[in-house]
Amino acid sequence: MLYEWKRLGGAQMAEFDLGERAMQDIQVLFVDDERNVLNALERNLIRESYQKRFVGSGVEALASMAAD
């Protein structure tokens, strides 16, 4: 499996070459209490094929994960 590390907003993130179909099955939950940060992430990641959720707190994140 091919991957590389990229910097994203001060955090490190792995980018995996899994193919388009596999990427659609991946879910990523973004959590930040600053709405502007979440909005920027959402704008920058709009073309990515994986499923994305953006929440504003740890409580929302836990509720979002529990709902799955």
Secondary structure, DSSP 8 states (H G I E B T S, - for coil): --EEEEEETTEEEEEE---HHHHHH-EEEEE-S-HHHHHHHHHHTTT--SEEEEESSHHHHHHHHHH-
